[in-house]
Every structure is written in C-alpha cells, then in structure tokens.
Amino acid sequence: MTLPFYILKRELDYNYMTEETKSKQIDILIVGGSGPVGLFAANLAVKSGLTTRIVDIEAEPQHWGRGDWLHGRTLEILDYTGLNTDLLGTGSKVETLAVHHQLPPRNQTATAGRTSIDFVPESIVTKYKHLLCVGQHITESNFQHTLSENGIQIERPVTVTQFTREEGEDYPILATLENKKSHSTEMVRAKYLLGCDGAHSSIRKQIGIEYEGQGSKQNCGVLDALVQTNFPDRKSISFVRGPFGSHACLFPRENNLTRVMVELPSDERDKNQIPLETVQSEARRALLPHRVEFLAVMWWTVYSVGQHVANQYTDKKEDDDDNIIPRVFLCGDACHSQSPTLGQGLNTGIGDVFNLMWKIAMVNAGLAKPSLLSTYETERRPVAQKVIAIDRLVSGNDLKDEPLMSLIQENQKFTTGFGISYATAATSSLSLRVGDRAPDFKVVAYNTGKKARLYELWHTKNSWCFHLLILAGDLTHTAERVTQALETFNDKKWNWLQIHLITTTTQRGVIDSLPSTAINKQALLIDKINQAQCHHGYNVKDTNAPAAVIVRPDLHIGWIGMLSSSMEDWLANEINLDFKGWNVLEAE
C-alpha cells in the first residue's frame, strides 16, 4: 500500500532523529485527553500520520454522567472517520422529540397536552435520522480502544504546567509536562498544542484568552437511574412542563437507564449543598400526575445554567510575512460551554476537531498554506455563538411565553448539526452554498447496480481528501466536455483528491459506447433515485451542462459551479494545493 505523502514525509523525518530526540519532539500535544473531544482529536491525528502524545490531569477516567447525546451529524462524522462501529449497537436510538404540558391533579378547567416532532427534519438527507443516547464514558471507551490499537495511551495524571512558543523552530511549542503523582517533569517540543481540557482550561488561561459570558443562579439537577414510572413517553426525548411550574426532561439511555434533568426551585444554598433527595423530589413533582420511583441512581449532580465562549480560539502570532499562524488551539468546552438542555456540548466539540484536524494535517504536509489554520476560529466560533444564543432561549427562559416546541423546531436543523454552515453569504434556504454540509445522497454504482451513499464512496482509511463531484447530467450531451476534463487527470497522482463522475444517463448502451480512455466505467455512478436527487440537490438545473462540486475533507462544500478552471483558482488561492496544470476549459 502506498502511504499518503504526509505520512511518508513524517517517516523519513523520524528516521533521522536520535532516540532521545524522537521522544521529545512530536507533531501534536493534546491536553485534557480523557474526554471525547481530546480522544477524537488524538484518533484523527494518528490517522493523519502525526506523532501524538495525549495527557490528562485526572488519575482515572470518569465512569458516569456528562454528555450523552450524539446527534445525527456527529454520527455521520464518526462513521466517516471509522469511529462509530461499537457505539451504534450500544446506545438508545431516539427518533421523536415531545413536549408535555402536565396539569395539577383534579384540574377540570384545562387539558394536558403533548406535541411531538421527528428528531431529525424530514428534509435532511442522511443515514442517521435519529439521536443516539449513550453514556459519555462509553463513547470515551470506544475512542480510547481505537487509539490503543495504534499504540497511543493517555498519560495520567499529567498536565502542562507551562509552555512557550519559539519562532523559527520546526517544533516551536516548548511545553513542561508534570506528573501530578510522582511530581516528575519533562520538556517536550511540539508543532501544535490542542487544549481540550474543559471549561476551566489551563491552556486557555496560560495564553490569556478570556472566557466571555455569564452564569446564573438557576440550578438544575441531573441523574442517571433505573426508574419505574407510568409516564407514557419514555422512548422519546420528553420535555415536561410540570403542573406547578417546574420543568423536567427525561429520555432513554443504554441498559434500560433513564436520564432525568429537572429545574430546581430558587435556593440560597450553594449548588454543592443540594442533596440528591431534592433532585428526586422535584423530578417527581414535575411529572405529576404520573408516578416515578428511582430504583437505583448511578450518577447525579447539580449544575448552574450558564453560557460562555472564548474571545479567541487560538494563539495569534505573525510570521515573517505578517501572516497570522496559530499553533495553539482550543477545542470543546475549553472554548465554549452551555447548558445540557439540547445536548450541544459534546457534539460541538466533535465538530471543532473535525474542522481543525484536516487543516493541521495538510499544512503539516506542506500541501496547504499555514494561513489555512486561521480559518478554524473564523468558522467555528460563530457556530458556538449560535449554540449559546439558542441555549439562552431554550434553557434561560428569555422568552417564557414562547412555546418551547416552536423554539426547538425553528432551530432544529442547526441543533442536530445538519444545518451548521461556514457560508459567509446569505441565500435562499433551498439553495446550497459554499460552506454548507454536503448532502449525503444515494446513487447507483454502474458496475454493480447497487445503491450507495456518497459518504460511503468518499470514505478513505488513511488520509484526508478533497472530493471532486463531476455532475455530468446526460452523457449523450456532455460526454465530450466531461472527457476533456477527465483526460487532464490521466497523469496525475494526487492522493489528496478523489474524482467521482455522476450521470443521469441510465441506458447501458449509451454508456458502453463512450470512450473508456478517460471515463472509468467501473467507478461511474448513476443518479436515478428520486428523479436524480443528487443533481437537483446540488443545484444542477440543466442536465445538458456539466457542473462540479468540490467537497472539503470535513464534508462541507468548498466550491460549487460549472465545470471550469475556476475550481483550480479556488484550490490554489484558498487552500494552496498543488493543483497546477489542470486548466479545464471554461464552459461555452
């Protein structure tokens, strides 16, 4: 098997180091690595061929509690990166979100109500039309197992006590690691440092980044338990507005567990002084007239509702050409935090890492200019800001009279992850934009006649790739134009670009008569499901004029338009990839 360029480059560099230098110089140092965000980052770093160390200040992993919602977009990402295999068979799949209005006992003047929606909007084309509810410790265990298969272990209890950045060095980050048990220290050099160390991030504090936002005096309780109840809607995400004004949420988890979150009444006590009995009592009160008994509580806590976002996501230093080249990055709760009401924290952190790691890998390999790394903050910080704005509406009760279901439904595409976009210009909601998630349509493989999703066809095991979709329309009219474009790739060996030819032509005789020198019929894809949904979904209105879409390694659209040389300009100017010499003719 031919190794990707950036893995081969790393192997060559590594062979010329002394044994002592090898252990002290690494590509990427991840701090706070026992959580899912740090573990996900480490897995992607290893898959990218980056030498990696991952440290965590905790002596042992946590076994219960914390984030347990994996939204559909996150499941797509984990599937694409090969990290969801064990998770899907473990958690509880939830397809419905419901809001219940409970009434006081013996109230004869009004009726209780239930409204519900599909958890994922019907308009979203995806393999994952559900939410997966699974304990965070299971997600972490899955990630850690995959990481250990590649020879990487979390170093505990270890943290970075200080670090400096020295310009002009190949490994500019000089970090001091301290083992909190033995108190031994070690100096390590790294090209990049990731702070995945939570809301109280030491890395964020060391580079002086502000954590902007506010907390509140509103306390909420949360617990994971085996319960016995006659509440009728235990298979949905159920938001309950209780008969006496209290609010609760409950939903199923793995192994017949139920998570219950409940709003607690105003209390002068510190949240750490509120006992489990208060949380259980308020949960029972919110669910009236239904009964609930807690047979066994596995984990519980009380938290204060609050929202924060870092005022920047990276360190910012200029190089000799006045370009800002970040080397230190914050991910997950280290740069944003909010209430658990809509399960955004873990999913937003996974999105942070997925956006960042392909950029680091390509810059490290010399395939992309270093300024690409600055787009991490410009793309991901607005996402966190919107997460927090929605969270304030739903959990902060800024609009007490606004129906909860209306708020959820209005923001549903975004909160499930499918509507997250890096587009800079507004346009019709029916039109795809550069920066939007690339839809995962089904097509038919010409050589086998089998259906397949685009993401399955784009999956690569060892490297990050751009994907060029040539939407050829009807090949009886576009074959010559498409052939001219494809012939330019015959001598190219670009392992960072995959080409996918998709046509609406279904007649085998027409396809078989086409020249085989440029068109690889074994890889040809037929768009004949739901009246050529792939062409229509990617805005191809004229099937007699070939169009093209460049999909970024993180499955967002990088470029979309007619088959032309402007694609080369985008890759050269925005990404600085080695795309010279294609020179596709402009469409007539």
C-alpha positions as CSV (number, residue, x, y, z in Angstrom):
1,M,0.0,0.0,0.0
2,T,1.3,3.5,-0.9
3,L,1.5,5.7,2.1
4,P,0.0,9.2,1.8
5,F,2.7,11.9,1.2
6,Y,2.4,13.4,4.7
7,I,2.7,10.0,6.4
8,L,5.8,9.2,4.2
9,K,7.3,12.6,4.9
10,R,6.9,12.0,8.7
11,E,8.5,8.6,8.5
12,L,11.5,10.0,6.6
13,D,12.0,12.8,9.1
14,Y,11.6,10.4,12.0
15,N,14.3,8.1,10.8
16,Y,16.9,10.8,11.0
17,M,16.3,11.7,14.7
18,T,18.2,10.3,17.7
19,E,16.2,8.1,20.1
20,E,16.2,10.9,22.7
21,T,15.0,13.5,20.2
22,K,12.2,11.2,18.9
23,S,10.7,11.0,22.4
24,K,10.9,14.8,22.9
25,Q,9.7,16.1,19.5
26,I,6.1,15.4,18.4
27,D,3.8,16.8,15.9
28,I,0.9,17.4,18.2
29,L,0.4,17.5,22.0
30,I,-3.2,17.1,23.3
31,V,-4.0,18.3,26.8
32,G,-7.2,17.1,28.5
33,G,-7.3,13.9,26.6
34,S,-9.6,11.7,28.6
35,G,-12.8,13.4,27.3
36,P,-14.3,12.6,23.9
37,V,-13.1,15.8,22.2
38,G,-9.4,15.1,23.1
39,L,-9.7,11.4,22.3
40,F,-11.3,12.1,19.0
41,A,-8.6,14.6,18.2
42,A,-5.9,12.0,19.0
43,N,-7.5,9.4,16.8
44,L,-7.7,11.8,13.9
45,A,-4.1,12.9,14.5
46,V,-2.9,9.2,14.4
47,K,-4.9,8.6,11.2
48,S,-3.2,11.7,9.7
49,G,0.2,10.3,10.4
50,L,1.0,12.8,13.1
51,T,3.2,11.8,16.0
52,T,1.0,12.4,19.0
53,R,1.0,12.5,22.8
54,I,-2.1,12.9,24.9
55,V,-2.1,13.8,28.6
56,D,-4.8,14.3,31.2
57,I,-4.6,15.6,34.8
58,E,-7.2,13.1,36.1
59,A,-5.7,9.9,37.6
60,E,-8.7,7.8,36.4
61,P,-11.4,8.2,33.8
62,Q,-14.9,9.1,34.9
63,H,-17.3,6.3,34.6
64,W,-20.7,8.0,34.6
65,G,-22.5,11.2,33.8
66,R,-21.8,14.2,31.4
67,G,-22.8,14.4,27.7
68,D,-24.8,11.6,26.3
69,W,-26.4,12.9,23.1
70,L,-24.8,12.0,19.8
71,H,-26.7,14.0,17.1
72,G,-27.1,12.7,13.5
73,R,-24.4,14.9,12.1
74,T,-21.9,13.7,14.7
75,L,-22.8,10.1,13.8
76,E,-22.1,10.9,10.2
77,I,-18.7,12.2,11.2
78,L,-17.9,9.2,13.4
79,D,-19.0,6.9,10.6
80,Y,-16.8,8.7,8.1
81,T,-13.8,8.5,10.3
82,G,-14.4,4.9,11.3
83,L,-15.1,5.5,15.0
84,N,-18.7,4.7,15.5
85,T,-18.7,0.9,14.9
86,D,-19.3,-0.1,18.6
87,L,-21.4,2.9,19.6
88,L,-24.3,2.2,17.3
89,G,-25.1,-1.1,18.9
90,T,-24.8,0.2,22.5
91,G,-26.9,3.3,22.9
92,S,-30.6,4.0,22.6
93,K,-31.9,5.4,19.3
94,V,-34.4,8.2,19.7
95,E,-36.5,9.4,16.7
96,T,-39.0,11.6,18.4
97,L,-38.9,14.8,20.5
98,A,-42.0,15.6,22.5
99,V,-43.2,18.5,24.8
100,H,-45.7,17.6,27.5
101,H,-47.9,20.0,29.4
102,Q,-48.9,18.4,32.7
103,L,-51.8,19.6,34.8
104,P,-52.4,19.7,38.6
105,P,-54.4,16.8,39.9
106,R,-58.2,17.3,39.8
107,N,-57.9,20.3,37.4
108,Q,-61.1,20.2,35.4
109,T,-60.7,23.5,33.6
110,A,-58.0,22.6,31.1
111,T,-56.5,19.5,29.4
112,A,-52.9,18.2,29.4
113,G,-51.2,18.2,26.0
114,R,-48.5,16.5,24.0
115,T,-46.9,17.8,20.9
116,S,-44.1,15.9,19.0
117,I,-41.8,16.2,16.0
118,D,-39.3,13.9,14.3
119,F,-36.0,14.5,15.9
120,V,-34.3,15.0,12.5
121,P,-36.3,17.1,10.0
122,E,-37.7,15.1,7.1
123,S,-35.9,17.3,4.6
124,I,-32.5,16.2,5.7
125,V,-30.9,13.5,3.5
126,T,-28.9,11.3,5.8
127,K,-28.3,7.8,7.0
128,Y,-28.9,8.9,10.6
129,K,-32.4,10.1,11.1
130,H,-32.2,9.7,14.9
131,L,-30.4,10.8,18.0
132,L,-28.2,8.2,19.8
133,C,-28.3,8.4,23.6
134,V,-25.3,6.8,25.1
135,G,-23.2,7.4,28.2
136,Q,-20.1,9.6,27.6
137,H,-18.0,7.0,29.3
138,I,-18.9,4.5,26.6
139,T,-18.0,7.0,23.8
140,E,-14.7,7.6,25.5
141,S,-14.0,3.9,26.0
142,N,-14.7,3.4,22.3
143,F,-12.3,6.2,21.2
144,Q,-9.6,5.0,23.7
145,H,-9.8,1.4,22.5
146,T,-9.2,2.5,18.9
147,L,-6.4,4.8,20.0
148,S,-4.7,2.0,22.0
149,E,-4.8,-0.2,18.9
150,N,-2.5,2.4,17.3
151,G,-0.1,2.3,20.3
152,I,-1.2,5.5,21.9
153,Q,-2.2,5.7,25.6
154,I,-3.4,8.6,27.8
155,E,-0.6,9.7,30.1
156,R,-2.1,10.2,33.6
157,P,-2.1,12.2,35.9
158,V,-0.1,14.6,33.7
159,T,-0.6,18.2,32.7
160,V,1.2,21.1,31.0
161,T,2.3,23.4,33.7
162,Q,3.7,26.0,31.3
163,F,4.7,26.4,27.7
164,T,6.3,28.9,25.4
165,R,6.3,29.5,21.6
166,E,9.7,30.0,20.0
167,E,9.5,31.3,16.4
168,G,11.9,29.9,13.8
169,E,11.8,26.4,15.3
170,D,10.4,23.4,13.5
171,Y,8.8,22.5,16.8
172,P,8.0,25.9,18.2
173,I,6.0,24.8,21.2
174,L,8.2,24.1,24.3
175,A,6.0,22.6,27.0
176,T,6.7,21.4,30.5
177,L,4.8,18.2,31.4
178,E,4.4,17.4,35.1
179,N,3.2,14.1,36.5
180,K,1.0,15.1,39.5
181,K,1.6,11.8,41.2
182,S,5.4,11.5,41.0
183,H,6.0,15.2,40.6
184,S,8.5,14.5,37.8
185,T,8.7,16.9,34.9
186,E,9.6,16.6,31.3
187,M,10.3,19.1,28.5
188,V,8.6,18.4,25.2
189,R,8.7,20.2,21.8
190,A,5.6,20.1,19.6
191,K,4.5,21.7,16.4
192,Y,0.9,22.1,17.6
193,L,-0.8,22.2,21.0
194,L,-4.5,21.4,21.5
195,G,-6.3,22.5,24.7
196,C,-9.2,20.1,25.1
197,D,-9.1,20.5,28.9
198,G,-12.7,21.6,29.6
199,A,-14.4,24.8,30.8
200,H,-11.7,25.5,33.3
201,S,-9.0,25.1,30.7
202,S,-5.5,25.7,31.9
203,I,-4.2,26.1,28.3
204,R,-6.8,28.9,27.7
205,K,-5.7,30.7,30.9
206,Q,-2.0,30.3,30.1
207,I,-2.4,32.2,26.8
208,G,-4.6,34.8,28.4
209,I,-7.8,34.2,26.5
210,E,-11.0,35.5,28.1
211,Y,-13.9,33.2,28.6
212,E,-16.8,35.6,27.9
213,G,-20.3,35.0,29.1
214,Q,-22.3,34.7,32.3
215,G,-23.7,32.2,34.7
216,S,-26.9,32.3,36.6
217,K,-28.4,31.5,39.9
218,Q,-30.7,28.9,38.3
219,N,-29.8,25.4,39.5
220,C,-30.7,22.2,37.7
221,G,-30.4,18.6,38.8
222,V,-29.5,15.7,36.6
223,L,-29.3,12.0,37.3
224,D,-28.9,8.6,35.5
225,A,-31.0,5.9,37.1
226,L,-33.1,2.8,36.8
227,V,-36.6,4.1,37.2
228,Q,-40.1,2.7,37.5
229,T,-42.8,5.0,36.2
230,N,-46.2,5.2,34.5
231,F,-45.1,8.2,32.4
232,P,-46.2,7.1,28.9
233,D,-43.5,8.6,26.7
234,R,-40.2,7.0,27.8
235,K,-38.8,6.3,24.3
236,S,-38.8,9.9,23.2
237,I,-36.8,13.0,24.3
238,S,-39.6,14.3,26.6
239,F,-39.6,17.9,27.8
240,V,-42.2,18.2,30.6
241,R,-43.7,21.4,31.8
242,G,-44.9,20.4,35.2
243,P,-48.3,21.2,36.8
244,F,-46.7,23.5,39.4
245,G,-44.4,25.4,37.1
246,S,-41.3,23.2,37.3
247,H,-39.7,21.8,34.2
248,A,-38.1,18.4,33.5
249,C,-36.6,16.4,30.7
250,L,-36.2,12.6,30.5
251,F,-35.1,10.2,27.9
252,P,-33.8,6.6,27.5
253,R,-30.2,5.5,27.8
254,E,-28.3,2.3,27.3
255,N,-29.0,-0.7,29.5
256,N,-32.5,0.5,30.4
257,L,-31.2,3.6,32.2
258,T,-33.1,6.9,32.1
259,R,-31.6,10.3,32.3
260,V,-33.7,12.9,34.2
261,M,-32.9,16.6,34.2
262,V,-35.1,18.9,36.4
263,E,-35.2,22.6,37.1
264,L,-34.7,23.2,40.8
265,P,-36.5,26.0,42.8
266,S,-34.7,29.1,43.9
267,D,-32.4,28.2,46.8
268,E,-29.9,30.2,48.8
269,R,-27.7,27.2,49.3
270,D,-24.6,26.6,47.2
271,K,-25.3,24.0,44.5
272,N,-22.9,21.6,46.1
273,Q,-25.1,21.6,49.2
274,I,-28.2,20.5,47.4
275,P,-28.8,16.8,48.2
276,L,-30.0,14.0,45.8
277,E,-33.3,13.9,47.6
278,T,-34.1,17.4,46.4
279,V,-33.4,16.4,42.8
280,Q,-35.6,13.3,43.1
281,S,-38.4,15.2,44.8
282,E,-38.5,17.9,42.2
283,A,-38.5,15.3,39.4
284,R,-41.5,13.5,40.9
285,R,-43.3,16.9,41.3
286,A,-42.7,17.9,37.7
287,L,-44.0,14.6,36.4
288,L,-47.3,14.7,38.3
289,P,-49.9,13.2,38.0
290,H,-47.6,10.4,36.8
291,R,-45.6,8.5,39.3
292,V,-41.8,7.8,39.2
293,E,-39.6,5.8,41.6
294,F,-35.8,5.8,41.4
295,L,-34.7,2.2,41.9
296,A,-31.0,2.8,41.6
297,V,-29.2,6.1,40.9
298,M,-25.9,5.5,39.1
299,W,-24.8,9.2,39.0
300,W,-26.2,12.6,39.8
301,T,-25.1,16.2,40.1
302,V,-26.4,19.8,40.4
303,Y,-25.3,22.4,37.9
304,S,-25.8,26.1,37.4
305,V,-27.1,27.2,34.0
306,G,-24.6,29.4,32.1
307,Q,-23.1,30.1,28.7
308,H,-19.6,31.1,27.8
309,V,-17.4,31.4,24.7
310,A,-13.7,32.2,24.4
311,N,-13.0,35.5,22.8
312,Q,-10.5,33.7,20.6
313,Y,-9.8,30.0,19.8
314,T,-6.1,30.2,19.0
315,D,-2.9,31.9,19.9
316,K,-2.2,34.6,17.3
317,K,1.4,35.4,16.2
318,E,2.6,36.8,12.9
319,D,5.3,35.1,10.8
320,D,8.0,36.9,8.8
321,D,5.4,37.6,6.1
322,D,2.9,39.2,8.5
323,N,0.7,36.1,8.3
324,I,-1.0,35.0,11.5
325,I,-0.1,31.4,12.0
326,P,-1.7,29.8,15.1
327,R,0.0,26.9,16.8
328,V,-2.2,26.6,19.9
329,F,-5.9,25.7,19.5
330,L,-8.8,25.4,22.0
331,C,-11.5,22.8,21.3
332,G,-14.7,21.7,23.0
333,D,-15.6,23.1,26.4
334,A,-12.2,24.9,26.6
335,C,-13.7,27.4,24.1
336,H,-17.4,27.2,24.7
337,S,-19.9,25.9,27.3
338,Q,-23.6,25.9,27.7
339,S,-26.4,24.0,29.5
340,P,-27.0,20.4,28.6
341,T,-30.6,21.1,27.5
342,L,-30.2,20.3,23.8
343,G,-27.1,18.2,24.1
344,Q,-24.8,20.6,22.2
345,G,-21.5,20.5,24.1
346,L,-20.1,17.2,23.1
347,N,-21.4,17.5,19.5
348,T,-20.0,21.0,19.1
349,G,-16.6,19.8,20.4
350,I,-16.5,16.9,17.9
351,G,-17.3,19.4,15.1
352,D,-14.4,21.7,16.3
353,V,-11.9,18.8,16.0
354,F,-13.3,17.6,12.6
355,N,-12.9,21.1,11.2
356,L,-9.4,21.5,12.6
357,M,-7.5,18.3,12.1
358,W,-7.6,18.1,8.3
359,K,-6.2,21.6,8.2
360,I,-3.3,20.7,10.5
361,A,-2.6,17.5,8.5
362,M,-2.4,19.3,5.2
363,V,-0.4,22.3,6.5
364,N,2.0,19.9,8.2
365,A,2.5,18.0,5.0
366,G,3.2,21.2,3.0
367,L,0.1,20.7,0.9
368,A,-1.7,23.8,2.2
369,K,-0.5,27.3,3.3
370,P,-0.3,27.8,7.1
371,S,-2.8,30.6,7.0
372,L,-5.5,27.9,6.4
373,L,-5.2,27.3,10.2
374,S,-6.7,30.7,10.9
375,T,-10.0,29.6,9.4
376,Y,-10.6,27.3,12.3
377,E,-11.6,30.2,14.6
378,T,-13.4,32.2,11.9
379,E,-15.5,29.1,11.0
380,R,-16.1,27.5,14.4
381,R,-16.5,30.5,16.8
382,P,-19.7,31.7,15.1
383,V,-21.1,28.2,15.5
384,A,-20.5,28.3,19.2
385,Q,-22.0,31.8,19.4
386,K,-25.2,30.5,17.8
387,V,-25.3,27.4,20.0
388,I,-25.2,29.7,23.0
389,A,-27.9,32.1,21.6
390,I,-30.2,29.1,21.1
391,D,-29.4,27.7,24.6
392,R,-30.3,31.0,26.2
393,L,-33.7,31.0,24.6
394,V,-34.5,27.4,25.4
395,S,-32.9,27.0,28.9
396,G,-32.5,30.6,30.0
397,N,-36.2,31.4,29.7
398,D,-35.6,34.7,27.9
399,L,-38.9,34.1,26.2
400,K,-41.1,32.5,28.9
401,D,-44.3,32.9,26.8
402,E,-42.8,31.5,23.6
403,P,-43.9,27.9,23.1
404,L,-40.9,25.6,23.7
405,M,-41.7,23.4,20.7
406,S,-41.6,26.4,18.4
407,L,-38.1,27.4,19.6
408,I,-36.8,23.9,19.1
409,Q,-38.4,23.4,15.7
410,E,-37.2,26.8,14.4
411,N,-33.5,25.8,15.2
412,Q,-33.8,22.0,14.6
413,K,-31.6,21.8,11.6
414,F,-28.8,23.6,13.4
415,T,-29.1,21.8,16.7
416,T,-29.0,18.4,15.0
417,G,-25.8,19.5,13.3
418,F,-27.0,19.2,9.7
419,G,-27.7,22.9,9.3
420,I,-24.2,24.1,10.6
421,S,-22.7,26.0,7.8
422,Y,-19.5,28.0,7.2
423,A,-21.2,30.1,4.5
424,T,-20.4,33.8,4.6
425,A,-23.3,35.0,2.4
426,A,-27.0,34.5,3.0
427,T,-29.1,33.0,0.3
428,S,-32.3,31.0,-0.2
429,S,-32.8,28.2,2.3
430,L,-33.5,26.0,-0.8
431,S,-30.1,26.7,-2.3
432,L,-26.8,25.1,-1.3
433,R,-24.0,27.5,-0.5
434,V,-20.3,27.2,-0.3
435,G,-19.7,26.2,3.4
436,D,-22.9,24.2,3.8
437,R,-22.8,20.5,4.7
438,A,-22.5,18.3,1.6
439,P,-25.8,16.3,1.3
440,D,-25.3,12.5,1.5
441,F,-27.4,11.4,-1.4
442,K,-27.9,7.8,-2.7
443,V,-26.6,6.9,-6.1
444,V,-26.3,3.6,-8.0
445,A,-22.9,2.1,-8.9
446,Y,-22.9,1.4,-12.7
447,N,-20.7,-1.8,-12.5
448,T,-22.7,-3.5,-9.7
449,G,-26.2,-1.9,-9.8
450,K,-26.1,-1.5,-6.1
451,K,-27.2,1.6,-4.2
452,A,-24.6,3.5,-2.1
453,R,-24.4,6.8,-0.2
454,L,-21.9,9.4,-1.3
455,Y,-20.2,9.4,2.1
456,E,-19.6,5.7,1.9
457,L,-17.9,6.2,-1.5
458,W,-15.9,9.1,-0.2
459,H,-14.6,7.2,2.8
460,T,-10.8,6.9,2.9
461,K,-8.9,4.9,5.5
462,N,-5.5,6.6,5.9
463,S,-5.8,10.2,4.7
464,W,-7.8,13.4,4.2
465,C,-9.1,14.0,0.7
466,F,-11.0,16.6,-1.2
467,H,-13.7,15.1,-3.4
468,L,-14.5,16.4,-6.9
469,L,-18.0,15.6,-7.9
470,I,-18.5,16.0,-11.7
471,L,-22.2,16.1,-12.2
472,A,-22.3,15.2,-15.8
473,G,-26.0,15.2,-16.4
474,D,-27.0,13.4,-19.6
475,L,-23.8,12.0,-21.1
476,T,-25.4,11.9,-24.5
477,H,-24.9,15.7,-24.5
478,T,-22.0,16.2,-22.1
479,A,-19.6,13.3,-22.9
480,E,-17.2,15.3,-24.9
481,R,-17.0,18.1,-22.3
482,V,-16.6,15.7,-19.5
483,T,-14.0,13.6,-21.3
484,Q,-11.9,16.7,-22.0
485,A,-11.9,17.4,-18.2
486,L,-11.1,13.9,-17.1
487,E,-8.3,13.4,-19.6
488,T,-6.2,16.0,-17.8
489,F,-6.1,13.7,-14.7
490,N,-4.6,10.7,-16.5
491,D,-1.1,11.6,-15.5
492,K,-1.9,13.0,-12.1
493,K,-1.2,11.1,-8.9
494,W,-2.9,13.3,-6.4
495,N,-3.7,11.3,-3.3
496,W,-5.5,14.3,-1.8
497,L,-8.2,14.4,-4.5
498,Q,-10.8,11.8,-5.4
499,I,-12.9,12.2,-8.5
500,H,-16.5,11.0,-8.7
501,L,-18.4,11.0,-12.0
502,I,-22.1,11.1,-11.6
503,T,-24.5,10.9,-14.6
504,T,-28.3,10.9,-15.1
505,T,-27.9,8.6,-18.1
506,T,-29.4,5.2,-17.4
507,Q,-29.1,3.5,-20.9
508,R,-26.3,1.0,-20.7
509,G,-25.9,1.0,-24.5
510,V,-25.2,4.8,-24.4
511,I,-22.7,4.4,-21.6
512,D,-20.9,1.4,-23.1
513,S,-20.4,3.3,-26.3
514,L,-18.5,6.0,-24.6
515,P,-14.6,6.1,-24.9
516,S,-13.0,4.3,-22.0
517,T,-9.7,6.1,-22.0
518,A,-10.9,8.9,-19.7
519,I,-14.2,7.6,-18.3
520,N,-13.7,4.8,-15.8
521,K,-17.0,3.0,-16.1
522,Q,-16.2,0.8,-13.2
523,A,-16.4,3.8,-11.0
524,L,-19.3,5.5,-12.8
525,L,-22.3,6.5,-10.6
526,I,-25.8,6.7,-11.8
527,D,-28.1,9.3,-10.4
528,K,-31.6,7.7,-10.9
529,I,-33.0,7.7,-7.3
530,N,-35.9,10.1,-6.6
531,Q,-35.7,11.7,-10.0
532,A,-32.0,12.4,-10.0
533,Q,-32.0,13.8,-6.4
534,C,-28.2,14.2,-6.4
535,H,-28.2,16.6,-9.4
536,H,-31.2,18.5,-8.2
537,G,-29.9,18.6,-4.6
538,Y,-26.5,20.1,-5.8
539,N,-28.3,22.8,-7.8
540,V,-27.8,21.3,-11.3
541,K,-30.7,22.8,-13.2
542,D,-29.5,21.9,-16.7
543,T,-28.5,18.3,-17.2
544,N,-27.0,19.2,-20.5
545,A,-24.4,21.4,-18.9
546,P,-21.9,19.5,-16.6
547,A,-21.4,21.0,-13.2
548,A,-18.9,20.4,-10.4
549,V,-18.7,20.4,-6.6
550,I,-15.5,20.3,-4.5
551,V,-16.2,18.8,-1.1
552,R,-13.7,19.6,1.6
553,P,-12.2,16.8,3.8
554,D,-14.7,17.7,6.6
555,L,-17.7,17.1,4.3
556,H,-18.6,20.8,3.7
557,I,-18.8,22.3,0.3
558,G,-15.7,24.2,-0.7
559,W,-16.7,25.2,-4.3
560,I,-19.7,24.7,-6.4
561,G,-20.4,25.8,-10.0
562,M,-20.0,24.9,-13.7
563,L,-17.2,22.6,-14.7
564,S,-14.4,25.2,-15.2
565,S,-10.9,26.3,-14.4
566,S,-12.2,28.5,-11.5
567,M,-12.0,25.3,-9.4
568,E,-8.3,25.4,-9.8
569,D,-8.2,29.0,-8.8
570,W,-10.1,28.3,-5.6
571,L,-7.8,25.4,-4.6
572,A,-4.7,27.4,-5.5
573,N,-5.7,30.7,-3.8
574,E,-7.8,29.4,-0.8
575,I,-6.1,26.2,0.0
576,N,-2.8,26.4,-1.9
577,L,-2.9,22.8,-3.0
578,D,-0.7,21.5,-5.9
579,F,-3.4,21.8,-8.5
580,K,-1.3,23.2,-11.3
581,G,-1.7,22.0,-14.8
582,W,-5.4,21.0,-14.9
583,N,-6.6,24.0,-17.0
584,V,-10.1,22.8,-17.5
585,L,-11.7,24.8,-20.4
586,E,-14.4,27.3,-19.5
587,A,-17.9,26.2,-20.3
588,E,-19.1,27.6,-23.6
